[in-house]
Amino acid sequence: MENTPESQFVQAIAGQDHEVDLFGGAVAVARLGHEDVDGHALSRELDLIAETVRQQDVQLLSPEELARLVAMELFENLGFSGNREHYFEAENSYIDRVIERRLGIPITLSLVYMEVAQRIGLECEGIGFPGHFLVRCGGPQGFFVDPFNGGEQPTHAELLERLDASGVTLPSVDSLLAAVTRRQILQRMLINLCVAYQTKGDAVRWIAALGFRLRLEPWNAALYLERGLLHYQQGENRLALADLERYVGSGEQELNPRALRVLDNLRLWLGREGGKA
């Protein structure tokens, strides 16, 4: 069986959402940056961190105390921290580099935190808080953890204050503090990477990341548009044609004028009229 980053990603996201291998998916995403990522070695490193925490006799501790122990090990003892100076660089989205450099952004630091916490029996979920990913421990009525800020435990009221200060207006505040699915966590990681690749002008990796996103969102016509235009810029005319025809055939009410012009040019170049051979 081939072991490309995309095939690994497809395998990781197979099945119902609770069956999704979130860490395996994150390792596949990291292979967009460099293919020689050793997921087994990374998992062993997380095992060792969890074992260090477990040695502190966690049996009688409350979930809040367990969460603080994990935070102390990761952020005080091992020096994990938010990469505020270079927040938008792609390295912050590669789980191997986050573990190696002890630097990351909210979503990848949250993933590291959840992986360690779950190994010592602490129930964790990802929370897609606007602009700042969080962790919730202890189920729907549990408490929040902010790995980007050293594992502090903001209260529900403090998070509402953050929302008020940010000016975010959405129908339901509680929906912003609801758990997200494993696929949504991977989706958000990939969106961050696409922004990083776009900023850097790395079209090849940008296209690859869009391929991953389409595995999660095969219905998303905007992604076919984005990838089709990138293929066209790269001179990959047949790939561009396939994506743009998929976009045009999606039933979108208002089609992108540039995409239509490019599609007409591609059909002429390939000797096609009206999309027929």
C-alpha positions as CSV (number, residue, x, y, z in Angstrom):
1,M,0.0,0.0,0.0
2,E,1.4,3.4,-0.9
3,N,2.4,5.6,1.9
4,T,2.0,9.1,0.6
5,P,1.0,12.0,2.9
6,E,-2.4,12.1,1.3
7,S,-3.0,8.3,1.5
8,Q,-2.0,8.5,5.2
9,F,-4.4,11.4,5.7
10,V,-7.3,9.5,4.0
11,Q,-6.7,6.5,6.2
12,A,-6.6,8.7,9.4
13,I,-10.0,10.4,8.6
14,A,-11.8,7.2,7.7
15,G,-15.0,6.1,9.5
16,Q,-17.2,7.9,12.0
17,D,-15.8,11.0,13.6
18,H,-15.0,9.3,16.9
19,E,-13.0,6.8,14.8
20,V,-10.8,9.5,13.2
21,D,-7.2,9.2,14.2
22,L,-6.6,12.9,15.0
23,F,-2.9,12.5,15.8
24,G,-2.3,10.4,12.7
25,G,-4.1,13.0,10.6
26,A,-1.9,15.7,12.2
27,V,1.2,13.7,11.3
28,A,0.0,13.4,7.7
29,V,-0.5,17.1,7.6
30,A,3.1,17.6,8.9
31,R,4.4,15.5,6.0
32,L,3.3,18.3,3.7
33,G,6.3,20.2,5.1
34,H,8.7,17.2,5.0
35,E,7.9,13.6,4.3
36,D,10.2,12.0,6.8
37,V,8.0,12.6,9.9
38,D,8.1,9.6,12.3
39,G,4.7,9.4,13.8
40,H,5.7,6.5,16.1
41,A,8.6,8.4,17.5
42,L,6.4,11.4,18.2
43,S,3.8,9.2,19.9
44,R,6.5,7.6,22.1
45,E,7.7,11.1,23.1
46,L,4.1,12.0,24.2
47,D,3.9,8.7,26.1
48,L,7.1,9.6,28.0
49,I,5.7,13.1,28.9
50,A,2.4,11.5,30.1
51,E,4.4,8.9,32.1
52,T,6.3,11.7,33.9
53,V,3.0,13.3,34.9
54,R,1.5,10.0,36.0
55,Q,4.4,9.4,38.4
56,Q,3.1,12.2,40.5
57,D,0.3,10.0,42.0
58,V,-2.6,11.3,40.0
59,Q,-5.1,8.8,41.3
60,L,-6.7,11.1,43.9
61,L,-6.5,14.4,42.0
62,S,-9.5,16.3,40.6
63,P,-9.7,16.9,36.9
64,E,-8.7,20.5,37.4
65,E,-5.6,19.4,39.4
66,L,-4.8,16.9,36.7
67,A,-5.0,19.6,34.1
68,R,-2.7,21.8,36.0
69,L,-0.2,19.0,36.3
70,V,-0.2,18.5,32.6
71,A,0.2,22.2,32.1
72,M,3.1,22.4,34.5
73,E,4.9,19.6,32.8
74,L,4.4,21.0,29.3
75,F,4.7,24.7,29.8
76,E,6.9,25.1,32.9
77,N,9.2,22.0,32.9
78,L,9.5,21.4,29.1
79,G,9.1,24.9,27.9
80,F,6.3,24.6,25.4
81,S,5.0,28.1,24.5
82,G,3.1,30.1,21.9
83,N,5.1,31.3,19.0
84,R,4.0,35.0,19.2
85,E,7.0,36.3,17.3
86,H,6.4,34.2,14.1
87,Y,2.7,33.2,14.6
88,F,1.8,32.7,11.0
89,E,4.7,30.5,9.8
90,A,3.9,27.0,8.6
91,E,6.2,25.3,11.1
92,N,3.6,26.1,13.8
93,S,1.2,23.8,12.1
94,Y,3.5,20.8,11.8
95,I,3.0,18.6,14.9
96,D,6.6,17.2,14.7
97,R,8.1,20.7,14.6
98,V,5.9,21.9,17.4
99,I,7.1,19.0,19.6
100,E,10.7,19.5,18.6
101,R,10.8,23.3,18.9
102,R,8.4,23.5,21.9
103,L,6.6,26.3,19.9
104,G,3.2,26.4,18.3
105,I,-0.1,28.2,17.8
106,P,-3.2,27.6,19.8
107,I,-4.5,24.6,17.8
108,T,-1.3,22.6,17.7
109,L,-0.4,23.3,21.3
110,S,-4.0,22.2,22.2
111,L,-3.4,19.0,20.3
112,V,-0.2,18.3,22.2
113,Y,-2.0,19.1,25.4
114,M,-5.0,16.8,24.6
115,E,-2.7,13.9,23.6
116,V,-0.8,14.1,26.9
117,A,-3.9,14.7,29.0
118,Q,-5.9,11.8,27.5
119,R,-3.0,9.5,28.2
120,I,-3.4,10.0,31.9
121,G,-7.2,9.6,31.7
122,L,-8.4,13.2,31.5
123,E,-11.3,13.7,29.1
124,C,-10.5,16.4,26.6
125,E,-12.2,18.1,23.6
126,G,-11.2,20.8,21.2
127,I,-13.1,24.1,21.3
128,G,-13.1,26.2,18.2
129,F,-13.1,29.6,20.0
130,P,-12.9,32.4,17.4
131,G,-9.3,33.1,16.6
132,H,-8.0,31.2,19.6
133,F,-8.4,27.4,19.9
134,L,-9.0,26.1,23.4
135,V,-9.4,22.7,25.2
136,R,-12.3,21.7,27.4
137,C,-11.7,19.0,30.0
138,G,-14.3,17.0,31.9
139,G,-17.1,16.9,29.3
140,P,-19.8,19.5,28.4
141,Q,-20.0,20.9,32.0
142,G,-16.3,20.8,32.4
143,F,-13.7,23.6,32.4
144,F,-11.5,25.3,29.8
145,V,-7.8,25.2,29.3
146,D,-5.8,27.7,27.2
147,P,-2.6,25.9,26.1
148,F,-1.3,29.0,24.1
149,N,-1.3,30.9,27.4
150,G,0.6,28.4,29.5
151,G,-2.4,26.1,30.3
152,E,-4.4,28.8,32.2
153,Q,-8.0,27.8,33.0
154,P,-10.2,30.8,31.9
155,T,-13.7,30.8,33.3
156,H,-16.9,30.9,31.1
157,A,-17.4,34.5,32.1
158,E,-13.8,35.4,31.2
159,L,-14.3,33.9,27.7
160,L,-17.5,35.8,27.2
161,E,-15.5,39.0,28.1
162,R,-13.0,38.1,25.4
163,L,-15.7,37.7,22.9
164,D,-17.2,41.1,23.9
165,A,-13.8,42.7,23.5
166,S,-13.2,41.2,20.1
167,G,-16.5,42.5,18.7
168,V,-17.5,39.0,17.4
169,T,-21.3,38.9,16.9
170,L,-22.8,35.5,16.2
171,P,-26.3,34.1,17.0
172,S,-25.3,31.8,19.8
173,V,-22.4,32.5,22.1
174,D,-22.6,29.0,23.5
175,S,-22.0,27.6,20.1
176,L,-18.6,29.2,20.1
177,L,-17.8,27.2,23.2
178,A,-19.1,23.9,21.9
179,A,-16.8,21.0,21.2
180,V,-15.7,20.6,17.6
181,T,-15.2,17.4,15.7
182,R,-11.9,15.7,15.0
183,R,-12.3,16.5,11.3
184,Q,-13.0,20.1,12.1
185,I,-9.8,20.3,14.1
186,L,-7.8,19.0,11.1
187,Q,-9.8,21.3,8.8
188,R,-8.8,24.3,10.9
189,M,-5.1,23.2,10.9
190,L,-5.2,23.0,7.1
191,I,-6.8,26.4,6.7
192,N,-4.0,27.9,8.8
193,L,-1.5,26.1,6.5
194,C,-3.1,27.3,3.3
195,V,-2.8,30.9,4.6
196,A,0.9,30.3,5.5
197,Y,1.6,28.8,2.0
198,Q,-0.3,31.6,0.3
199,T,1.7,34.2,2.2
200,K,5.0,32.5,1.4
201,G,4.0,32.0,-2.3
202,D,4.4,28.2,-2.0
203,A,1.9,27.1,-4.6
204,V,3.0,23.4,-4.6
205,R,2.3,22.9,-0.9
206,W,-0.8,25.1,-1.1
207,I,-2.2,22.8,-3.8
208,A,-1.3,19.8,-1.7
209,A,-3.0,21.2,1.4
210,L,-6.1,22.0,-0.7
211,G,-6.2,18.3,-1.7
212,F,-6.3,17.4,2.0
213,R,-9.1,19.9,2.6
214,L,-11.1,18.4,-0.3
215,R,-10.8,15.0,1.4
216,L,-12.7,16.6,4.3
217,E,-15.0,18.8,2.2
218,P,-15.5,17.2,-1.2
219,W,-18.7,19.3,-1.6
220,N,-16.8,22.7,-1.2
221,A,-16.9,24.3,-4.7
222,A,-14.7,27.2,-3.5
223,L,-11.8,24.8,-2.9
224,Y,-12.0,23.5,-6.5
225,L,-12.0,27.0,-7.7
226,E,-9.0,27.9,-5.6
227,R,-7.0,24.8,-6.6
228,G,-8.1,25.1,-10.2
229,L,-6.7,28.6,-10.5
230,L,-3.5,27.6,-8.8
231,H,-3.1,24.6,-11.2
232,Y,-3.5,27.1,-14.1
233,Q,-0.9,29.4,-12.7
234,Q,1.5,26.4,-12.4
235,G,0.9,25.4,-16.0
236,E,-1.0,22.3,-15.0
237,N,-3.7,22.8,-17.6
238,R,-5.4,19.4,-17.5
239,L,-5.6,19.5,-13.7
240,A,-6.9,23.1,-13.8
241,L,-9.6,22.0,-16.3
242,A,-10.8,19.2,-14.1
243,D,-11.1,21.4,-11.0
244,L,-12.7,24.3,-12.8
245,E,-15.2,22.1,-14.5
246,R,-16.1,20.6,-11.2
247,Y,-16.5,24.2,-9.8
248,V,-18.7,25.3,-12.7
249,G,-20.8,22.2,-12.4
250,S,-21.3,22.6,-8.7
251,G,-24.5,24.6,-9.0
252,E,-23.1,27.8,-7.5
253,Q,-25.4,30.7,-8.1
254,E,-22.7,33.3,-8.9
255,L,-19.7,31.9,-10.7
256,N,-16.3,33.6,-10.5
257,P,-15.8,35.6,-13.8
258,R,-12.1,34.9,-13.9
259,A,-12.7,31.2,-13.5
260,L,-15.1,31.2,-16.5
261,R,-12.5,33.0,-18.7
262,V,-9.8,30.6,-17.7
263,L,-12.1,27.6,-18.3
264,D,-12.9,28.9,-21.8
265,N,-9.2,29.3,-22.6
266,L,-8.5,25.8,-21.3
267,R,-11.3,24.2,-23.4
268,L,-9.9,25.9,-26.5
269,W,-6.4,24.9,-25.7
270,L,-7.4,21.3,-25.2
271,G,-9.6,21.3,-28.3
272,R,-12.8,21.1,-26.3
273,E,-16.0,23.0,-27.0
274,G,-18.7,23.4,-24.5
275,G,-16.9,21.0,-22.2
276,K,-17.3,18.0,-24.6
277,A,-14.5,16.1,-26.3
